[in-house]
């Protein structure tokens, strides 16, 4: 069950949600993104607060790394920040960025390096990515989903996802963004989950901005709980699509609290991180559904 043990820290985060939510605020266009100082202040406050165990990595484009280092040096965090570097200036910039992070070990710990893949991603390109990423840092690769809905295009995308996973990298699923085309259909998410379950490789997400799916004002947004339940069902042979389509937060929460310890390990073994730009981290919504103390 997704509960804390008797006598345990009442603020402890259940294993299903431990370090699940990454802060991707710095990935927003600079014209609308909060300043690095505001992001760092909010991230450290959340990480060191009551629901800090929910907070995962701080995601930072390579181009904004110098500003992040400067702000962290000013802020003096209580412990190093787990950082995910997103390649936005070419793979050639990765070694210097990692060198910067490793040299500031009191401020930062590199956990992942993330990059978008070309449409025709192949083993040669993936091997090049692996050469730039140290063994103790996870390489995350996003095969970009086609904007159209042609079956051939979707099949090509899913083959790229499989290729990334089988090479040993973590595929990334984009679940939202500024464009309507950034939101995949339920069918596409379902097919993606079946691929990663089949390969057994962990994956990450980007653009999950809410806890439960909503379909208000023609804005269909996937939810964190929907995806967690969807992964659990994909692993057990259940109805994945129904889980992804549900807007019933109470029902999703009930199913989650009924997961066995083994199921929880299986789910988090696949869904390693959910990238959001929380304001604040969605702890309040999870607590309202009885999933956090």
Secondary structure, 3 states (H helix, E strand, C coil): CCCCCCCCCCCCCCHHHCCCEEECHHHCCCCCCCCHHHHHHHHHHHHCCCCHHHEEEEEEEHHHHHHHHHHHHHHCCCCCEEEEEECCCCHHHHHHHHHHHHHCCCCEEEEEEEEEECCCCCHHHHHHHHHHCCCCCEEEEEECCCCCCCHHHHHHHHHHHHHHHHHCCEEEEECCCCCHHHCCCHHHHHHHHHHHHHHCCCEEEECCCCCCCEEECCEEECCHHHHHHHHHHHHHCCCHHHHHHCCCHHHHHHHHHCCCHHHHHHHHHHEEEEEECCCCCCHHHHHHCCCCC
